[in-house]
Amino acid sequence: MPDDNAPVLTDLHEGVQTITLNQPAKFNALSSGMLQKLGDILRATERDDTIRAVVLTGAGSAFSSGADLTEFTFGEQPIDAGDVLRKRYTPLITRMHTMEKPFLAAINGVAAGAGLSLALACDVRFAAESARLVVAFVRIGLVPDAGLLYFLPRLVGPAKTLELAWTGDPLGAQEAYELGVVNKVLPDDQVLGHTQELAARLARGPQKAIALIKRAVNQAHELPFDRVLEMEATYQTIASRDPNFAEGVAAFREKRAPNFGG
């Protein structure tokens, strides 16, 4: 039986793994226990071929309020927050970004600090109307981290990133949509279902092509024009050798829905 009191919950349905951050009384603050559990789940998810898409959300009224600041203690020796990042956050963010499965965020409430970083590390983000996104690090005298400075400037540009990071002011769901940070804003009671529906659609799709698309889009940010053209050709060779290509063409010719395999 699943432990409903676990810091992270999972539910697998028709190829979609829903991962729920589950410390609602603390607005899903990222405790060391939660990060450890999340890391274990992501490693297992990456290896499990029955999982074809992933949804990340939070329990209660928050997605995640960020790092659990109650775990920081100040003594004679200064805290090395960078060491905490390298050990706890970097492996998580890297796995989310590079995992060749669709990773979708259902931002059900506030996403602040490293909680926002987790949302940004997802491939696609849907936000509840009540959601607030906060680059909160400056409020406690820190620098944005956990990948935020990789993802956010690519979405909104450096000037808007600086404004949000310098002020720590919250970004409403609608403005986040207008800036391209989230893909869509939905009523609070619909955001998870909508995200799971898209994940289920992707789970039914041609897995090789979907994985290559994610890899290609991520790499295209870093490559010059000629390298992107060659990358497209290389990945198209791989995709066209997959049986799903033949099935897709046959379905198109026969005017029917394709029946894609793994």
C-alpha positions as CSV (number, residue, x, y, z in Angstrom):
1,M,0.0,0.0,0.0
2,P,1.3,3.5,-0.8
3,D,2.3,5.7,2.1
4,D,0.2,8.8,1.9
5,N,2.5,10.5,4.4
6,A,5.6,10.0,2.2
7,P,7.3,13.3,1.2
8,V,6.7,12.4,-2.5
9,L,3.9,10.4,-3.9
10,T,3.7,8.6,-7.2
11,D,0.8,7.2,-9.3
12,L,1.2,5.4,-12.6
13,H,-1.8,5.3,-15.0
14,E,-1.7,4.3,-18.6
15,G,2.0,5.1,-19.0
16,V,1.8,8.5,-17.2
17,Q,3.7,8.8,-13.9
18,T,2.3,11.5,-11.7
19,I,4.8,12.7,-9.1
20,T,3.3,14.8,-6.2
21,L,5.4,16.8,-3.8
22,N,3.7,15.9,-0.5
23,Q,4.5,18.2,2.4
24,P,1.4,20.5,2.0
25,A,1.6,21.9,5.6
26,K,5.0,23.4,4.6
27,F,3.9,24.4,1.1
28,N,6.0,21.5,-0.2
29,A,9.2,23.0,0.9
30,L,12.1,21.0,-0.5
31,S,13.5,19.2,2.5
32,S,16.5,16.9,2.3
33,G,14.1,13.9,2.7
34,M,11.9,15.1,-0.2
35,L,14.9,15.7,-2.4
36,Q,16.3,12.3,-1.7
37,K,13.0,10.6,-2.4
38,L,12.4,12.6,-5.5
39,G,15.9,11.6,-6.8
40,D,15.2,7.9,-6.1
41,I,11.9,8.2,-8.0
42,L,13.5,9.9,-11.0
43,R,16.2,7.3,-11.3
44,A,13.6,4.6,-11.3
45,T,11.4,6.5,-13.7
46,E,14.2,6.9,-16.2
47,R,14.8,3.1,-16.3
48,D,11.2,2.0,-16.4
49,D,9.9,1.5,-20.0
50,T,6.3,1.3,-18.8
51,I,6.6,5.0,-17.9
52,R,6.3,7.1,-21.0
53,A,5.5,10.5,-19.7
54,V,5.8,12.3,-16.3
55,V,3.7,14.9,-14.5
56,L,5.1,16.9,-11.6
57,T,2.7,18.7,-9.2
58,G,2.3,19.6,-5.5
59,A,-0.2,18.6,-2.8
60,G,-2.4,21.2,-1.3
61,S,-2.3,24.8,-2.2
62,A,1.3,25.1,-3.4
63,F,3.6,23.6,-6.0
64,S,6.6,24.2,-3.9
65,S,7.8,27.1,-1.8
66,G,11.4,26.3,-2.4
67,A,14.2,25.1,-0.2
68,D,13.3,24.1,3.3
69,L,15.0,26.9,5.2
70,T,14.5,25.3,8.6
71,E,17.2,22.8,7.7
72,F,19.9,25.6,7.5
73,T,21.8,26.1,10.8
74,F,24.3,28.9,11.3
75,G,27.3,28.2,13.5
76,E,31.0,29.1,13.5
77,Q,31.6,27.6,10.1
78,P,29.9,29.3,7.1
79,I,27.3,27.4,5.2
80,D,28.3,26.3,1.7
81,A,25.0,26.5,-0.2
82,G,26.9,25.6,-3.4
83,D,27.8,22.3,-2.0
84,V,24.2,21.6,-1.1
85,L,23.3,22.4,-4.7
86,R,25.9,20.1,-6.2
87,K,24.8,17.2,-4.0
88,R,21.0,17.6,-3.8
89,Y,19.8,19.7,-6.7
90,T,22.1,19.3,-9.7
91,P,21.5,15.6,-10.2
92,L,17.7,16.2,-10.0
93,I,17.6,19.1,-12.5
94,T,20.0,17.4,-14.8
95,R,18.0,14.2,-14.9
96,M,14.7,16.1,-15.5
97,H,16.2,18.1,-18.4
98,T,17.9,15.2,-20.1
99,M,15.4,12.4,-19.5
100,E,14.1,11.3,-22.9
101,K,10.5,11.2,-21.7
102,P,8.1,14.2,-21.7
103,F,8.2,15.9,-18.3
104,L,5.2,18.2,-17.6
105,A,4.5,20.5,-14.7
106,A,1.1,21.2,-13.2
107,I,1.8,24.3,-11.2
108,N,-1.2,24.2,-8.8
109,G,-0.1,27.1,-6.6
110,V,2.9,29.1,-5.6
111,A,6.3,28.0,-7.2
112,A,9.1,30.0,-5.5
113,G,12.8,29.7,-5.3
114,A,14.1,26.3,-6.1
115,G,10.5,25.2,-6.4
116,L,10.2,27.4,-9.4
117,S,13.5,26.0,-10.7
118,L,11.9,22.5,-10.6
119,A,8.9,23.8,-12.6
120,L,11.2,25.4,-15.2
121,A,13.2,22.2,-15.6
122,C,10.1,20.5,-16.9
123,D,9.5,20.6,-20.6
124,V,6.0,22.0,-20.6
125,R,4.2,24.0,-17.8
126,F,0.6,24.5,-17.1
127,A,-0.5,26.9,-14.3
128,A,-3.5,27.3,-12.2
129,E,-5.1,30.7,-12.1
130,S,-4.0,31.1,-8.5
131,A,-0.4,30.2,-9.2
132,R,2.3,32.7,-8.4
133,L,5.9,32.3,-9.7
134,V,8.6,33.9,-7.5
135,V,12.3,34.2,-8.1
136,A,12.6,34.5,-4.4
137,F,16.3,34.1,-3.8
138,V,17.2,37.8,-3.3
139,R,14.8,37.9,-0.4
140,I,17.3,35.9,1.7
141,G,20.4,37.2,0.1
142,L,21.1,34.4,-2.4
143,V,21.5,34.0,-6.1
144,P,19.0,32.1,-8.3
145,D,20.0,28.5,-8.6
146,A,19.0,24.9,-9.4
147,G,19.0,25.7,-13.1
148,L,16.9,28.8,-13.0
149,L,19.6,30.9,-14.6
150,Y,19.7,28.5,-17.5
151,F,16.0,28.1,-18.1
152,L,14.4,31.5,-17.3
153,P,16.6,33.8,-19.5
154,R,15.9,31.4,-22.4
155,L,12.2,31.9,-21.9
156,V,11.9,35.6,-21.1
157,G,15.3,37.1,-21.9
158,P,18.0,38.5,-19.7
159,A,16.4,41.9,-18.9
160,K,13.2,40.4,-17.5
161,T,15.2,37.7,-15.7
162,L,17.2,40.5,-14.0
163,E,14.0,42.3,-13.0
164,L,12.4,39.2,-11.5
165,A,15.6,38.1,-9.8
166,W,16.6,41.6,-8.4
167,T,13.1,42.4,-7.0
168,G,11.8,39.0,-6.0
169,D,8.4,40.2,-7.0
170,P,5.8,37.5,-7.7
171,L,4.7,36.8,-11.3
172,G,1.0,36.1,-11.7
173,A,-0.1,33.1,-13.8
174,Q,-1.5,35.3,-16.7
175,E,1.6,37.4,-16.9
176,A,3.7,34.2,-16.8
177,Y,1.7,33.0,-19.8
178,E,2.1,36.2,-21.7
179,L,5.9,36.0,-21.2
180,G,6.0,32.4,-22.3
181,V,7.0,30.9,-19.0
182,V,3.9,28.7,-18.9
183,N,2.0,27.2,-21.8
184,K,-1.5,27.7,-20.6
185,V,-3.5,29.0,-17.6
186,L,-6.4,26.9,-16.3
187,P,-8.9,27.0,-13.5
188,D,-7.4,25.6,-10.3
189,D,-9.5,22.5,-10.4
190,Q,-8.5,21.7,-14.0
191,V,-4.8,22.2,-14.2
192,L,-3.7,18.7,-13.1
193,G,-6.3,16.9,-15.2
194,H,-5.3,19.0,-18.3
195,T,-1.7,18.2,-17.7
196,Q,-2.3,14.5,-17.3
197,E,-4.4,14.4,-20.4
198,L,-1.6,15.9,-22.5
199,A,0.9,13.5,-20.9
200,A,-1.4,10.6,-21.7
201,R,-1.6,11.7,-25.3
202,L,2.2,11.8,-25.5
203,A,2.4,8.4,-23.8
204,R,0.4,7.0,-26.7
205,G,2.7,8.6,-29.3
206,P,5.8,7.4,-31.1
207,Q,8.3,7.2,-28.3
208,K,11.4,7.3,-30.4
209,A,10.3,10.5,-32.2
210,I,9.1,12.2,-29.0
211,A,12.5,11.5,-27.3
212,L,14.4,12.8,-30.3
213,I,12.3,15.9,-30.5
214,K,13.1,16.7,-26.8
215,R,16.8,16.0,-27.3
216,A,16.9,18.1,-30.5
217,V,15.0,21.1,-29.1
218,N,17.3,21.2,-26.0
219,Q,20.5,20.9,-28.1
220,A,19.3,23.5,-30.7
221,H,19.7,26.3,-28.1
222,E,23.4,25.7,-28.0
223,L,24.3,25.0,-31.7
224,P,24.9,27.3,-34.7
225,F,22.6,27.1,-37.7
226,D,24.6,24.6,-39.8
227,R,24.9,22.2,-36.8
228,V,21.2,22.3,-36.2
229,L,20.5,21.4,-39.8
230,E,22.9,18.4,-39.5
231,M,21.4,17.4,-36.2
232,E,17.9,17.4,-37.8
233,A,19.2,15.1,-40.6
234,T,20.9,12.8,-38.1
235,Y,17.8,12.4,-35.9
236,Q,15.6,12.0,-38.9
237,T,17.6,9.0,-40.0
238,I,17.1,7.5,-36.6
239,A,13.4,8.2,-36.5
240,S,12.7,7.0,-40.0
241,R,14.2,3.6,-39.1
242,D,11.8,3.1,-36.3
243,P,8.7,1.0,-37.1
244,N,6.4,3.8,-35.9
245,F,7.4,5.8,-39.0
246,A,6.0,3.1,-41.3
247,E,2.9,2.9,-39.1
248,G,2.4,6.6,-39.2
249,V,2.6,6.8,-43.0
250,A,0.3,3.7,-43.4
251,A,-2.3,5.3,-41.1
252,F,-2.1,8.6,-43.1
253,R,-2.7,6.8,-46.4
254,E,-5.5,4.7,-44.9
255,K,-7.1,7.7,-43.2
256,R,-7.1,6.1,-39.8
257,A,-5.5,6.9,-36.4
258,P,-2.0,5.5,-36.0
259,N,-1.3,2.6,-33.6
260,F,2.1,3.5,-32.3
261,G,4.2,1.0,-30.4
262,G,7.0,1.7,-27.9
